[in-house]
Amino acid sequence: VVVHGFEHATKSKSEAWKHHKTVLKQFLTDFTSETSLSLALYTVLQKPIRDHIEQYVLLLTKLNEALKEGSEKDVVTTAIKEYMKLESFISQVLDEACFTKSLWKSLGYKFTDMLCVPERRLLEDSKNLPIFTSTNRSDRILLFDDVLVLIQGNSFQSFDLKLVWVDENCKEKSAPGLYGLRIITPEETFFLFAKDPQMKAVWLWKLNQAVRQALNGKRDFPLWGKTGEGTEPSSCRFFTYVFRLEGKFKSASYEGEWHWGKPHGKGTLKWRDGRNHVGNFKEGLEHGFGICLVPRRSEDRYDCYKCHWYEGKMRGYGICEYGNDMVYKGYFKDNVRQGFGILENLSAEHSFKYTGQWENDKKNGYGVWEDKDRGERYIGTWHDDHKHGQGIVVTQSGVCYQRTFHADKMVGSGILLLEDDSVYEGNFTEDLTFVGKGKLSFANGFILEGTFTNKSGQGLQTHGILNTSNEQLDDRITKAQLGLKEFPVEKRWKGIYDQFLEFIHSGCKEEMEESFTGFHIQTSKELRKSQEYLFCQRGTEDVSWKIEDILEELVQHQGLESLQSYLEKALKSSLHPLGKLLKALTIAFQATYSGIGANRHLLTMAQEEIKFYAKKIWEFYQGLLHLALEQKGQLPAKCMDGDTSDQKACSVVLPLILPCFYPELFMLYMLYHEREDDLYCQGIVDLSLFPDIKLLEFLDVQKHLWPLKDLTLTTNQRRSLIKDKCFLSATECLQKLITTVDPREKLVILQKTYEEIESTVSRVVEKDYKLPMDDLLPLLMYVVSRAKIQHLGAEIHLIRDLMDPTNQGGLYDFLLTALESCYEHIQR
């Protein structure tokens, strides 16, 4: 009907008429020659089916009247309704076809060439049911079953119904007596106005029905009248659209979820220039986690941003893998690097790594730069991508110096600590040549003070005074600790703490957790250059930590033992906020003190940093607990045992986090106490030459305390030659000191060693025996010399520095003092 098929078929020139003239004439015998053949053919084809359906309805109605009430009658009643619907549907479809046919006749060929599609049907016309646009942007509005068309003069605009939303609550101010509808499309919003509410209601119903049918891909049955379908289409949809108008997304193709005319939910944006964005959208902008690929013009590579977005801009934690083999892991704000971040160059040429603070896409604030080509590390402050302010430089050769920098250049005097324990205070060049006034203190105690010059070919020259009166340099000079005043511990890594603090202040919202606290992505180098990289897998764990579960558990684990167990589990998890904080701090610590940074002059700086980490982690735990209790309407419990935050951090948190930092920290202790440990080792070697009895005698252990019963002899063996048999249980116990990193456990091992010594003595004297200090010291010295613990000085000082302050003055303190005394005696 719509495309004049019957007229075409019955034309004498048509192929159909030529080939089937005899059959068609016979088919149409009931019609006189005056009757239009096309109308005759239309009637012959559609009238029989309508007659059949009418007969079925009559037959079923009679059958229904004859049946008694019951299930059979219900089935027949349902069948009658369906046939009546079919009868209405056929009539409505034919009316629609005639309505569409008359439109194509009335429109000019320019419009029909573009709009006339055989399967397209006209549902409503503003000429038939008056409605108009707000800005007179159209003379006529046509609603088809797949598009909405606005005609203005010789041009028209069409809108795919799958991406049309109709809002009846029109907020546009209109003239009195007008009733509006707001039409929302991906790039345009306009208003339709009717002169009475009934007209508005009909257009609203027809528009909603047309949109819903387009989305469902099928027509209502019947087309109008009472149906089971809901009248309003879903506001959330999935569709592909290419943006045309000027703006951020011009020429981009978006495939994904929509809500009221805007990308909303998960989707993929693709631009013609190769840019891609896969991720979450909110109200038309990138919002939430997303992965963006940006092609590099000069080479066939991509910059890949895996980041959190906020209202169309990168904000929060992200990972960017640049096409030039550089990788940035850290925080962004308004599309630039801001806050804590790590930039690493993975290429073979000029390999470097920066860990520290960023501001407005530049290195600013406290940070650590490692130049792998030069074999040196800079620890200090930055300004606009330059070393600026106080800085410490540590070299691979062991040389360490502290200077003031200005735009990457050294200015003023500094302190230079050489590997042979010499110390130079004054001015020096980048290649560490002394220039100008300075003071050079040698390890043997000599001090050279004067003016230094370095002329080419003549070597280093000086004019000054050499003081040879000192026998040895003071430890305060040779073991000078750098960076303590210049970099207060609370100002280091502020960028890490700020993000976690902001997360707590924001109410720990689940959707914001990764943005503040970071995430881990498992990737491979092969995918780095391809667009498949968009579909990376983020690492998962067996235990899923949801924020509401975390807050719930915090309330349940407030007792000391329960709390320690919970914190241990939380700190080991890479998904728990506290675990993520510890991971970030571990990375920062390793960037500073591992490898090249292992220098004894940084020990105190590292030690106070770890204590501060424990304090901050305790503060964040308190913040999370306070929030959890607040959400439950409870008040935080007051600390009953009188412990301060620092004491709690030291006793509860420090032992739990120490394993993460122990390798680097213990290396610093070993380097700091290297000289004493060398003397101690020599002493151990000398004492190990003694058999047990000789050693006991040499150490002035009273004879009645010697465990001679433990010296079992074999044939031809003399008691005086037996070694490593006395106090064997205590020796084996003390050797366990190096098997743990926790200062608490090390002190427990020391106590058990003491108990083993006492137990052995009690067995020898055959009664309970409490060792006085005079007896304990030589016996403990015997056990220490037989245990042969390497780096005992480092172990003792680590325990002393990091032990719980509440143990001071108690048994543990007493035993540690005794062990220190043994260590010093053995050195001598």
Sequence and secondary structure as in RCSB ss.txt:
>XXXX:A:sequence
VVVHGFEHATKSKSEAWKHHKTVLKQFLTDFTSETSLSLALYTVLQKPIRDHIEQYVLLLTKLNEALKEGSEKDV
VTTAIKEYMKLESFISQVLDEACFTKSLWKSLGYKFTDMLCVPERRLLEDSKNLPIFTSTNRSDRILLFDDVLVL
IQGNSFQSFDLKLVWVDENCKEKSAPGLYGLRIITPEETFFLFAKDPQMKAVWLWKLNQAVRQALNGKRDFPLWG
KTGEGTEPSSCRFFTYVFRLEGKFKSASYEGEWHWGKPHGKGTLKWRDGRNHVGNFKEGLEHGFGICLVPRRSED
RYDCYKCHWYEGKMRGYGICEYGNDMVYKGYFKDNVRQGFGILENLSAEHSFKYTGQWENDKKNGYGVWEDKDRG
ERYIGTWHDDHKHGQGIVVTQSGVCYQRTFHADKMVGSGILLLEDDSVYEGNFTEDLTFVGKGKLSFANGFILEG
TFTNKSGQGLQTHGILNTSNEQLDDRITKAQLGLKEFPVEKRWKGIYDQFLEFIHSGCKEEMEESFTGFHIQTSK
ELRKSQEYLFCQRGTEDVSWKIEDILEELVQHQGLESLQSYLEKALKSSLHPLGKLLKALTIAFQATYSGIGANR
HLLTMAQEEIKFYAKKIWEFYQGLLHLALEQKGQLPAKCMDGDTSDQKACSVVLPLILPCFYPELFMLYMLYHER
EDDLYCQGIVDLSLFPDIKLLEFLDVQKHLWPLKDLTLTTNQRRSLIKDKCFLSATECLQKLITTVDPREKLVIL
QKTYEEIESTVSRVVEKDYKLPMDDLLPLLMYVVSRAKIQHLGAEIHLIRDLMDPTNQGGLYDFLLTALESCYEH
IQR
>XXXX:A:secstr
 TT HHHHHTSTTSHHHHHTHHHHHHHTTTS TTS HHHHHHHHHHHHHHHHHHHHHHHHHHHHHHS SSHHHHH
HHHHHHHHHHHHHHHHHHHHHHHHHHHHHHHS HHHHHHH  TT  EEEETTTS  EETT   SEEEEESSEEEE
EETTEEEEEEGGG EEESS  S   TT EEEEEE SS EEEEEESSHHHHHHHHHHHHHHHHHHHHTS  SSSSS
S SS SS  SEEEEEEE  SSSTTTT EEEEEEETTEEEEEEEEE TTS EEEEEEETTEEEEEEEEEEE SSSS
 EEEEEEEEETTEEEEEEEEE TTSEEEEEEEETTEEEEEEEEEE SSTT EEEEEEEETTEEEEEEEEEETTTT
EEEEEEEETTEEEEEEEEEETTS EEEEEEETTEEEEEEEEE TTS EEEEEE TT  EEEEEEEE TTS EEEE
EEEEETTTEEEEEEEEE   SS  HHHHT   STTTS GGGTTHHHHHHHHHHHHTT  GGGHHHHH   EE  G
GGGGSGGGGG EE   SS   HHHHHHHHHH  SHHHHHHHHHHHHH SSSHHHHHHHHHHHHHHHHHSGGG  G
GGHHHHHHHHHHHHHHHHHHHHHHHHHHHHHTT      SS   HHHHIIIIIHHHHHHHHHHHHHHHHHHHTHH
HHHHHHHHHHHHHTS HHHHHHHTT  GGG  GGG    TT  GGG  S TTHHHHHHHHGGGG   HHHHHHHH
HHHHHHHHHHHHHHHTS     HHHHHHHHHHHHHHHT TTHHHHHHHHHHHS GGGTTSHHHHHHHHHHHHHHH
HH 
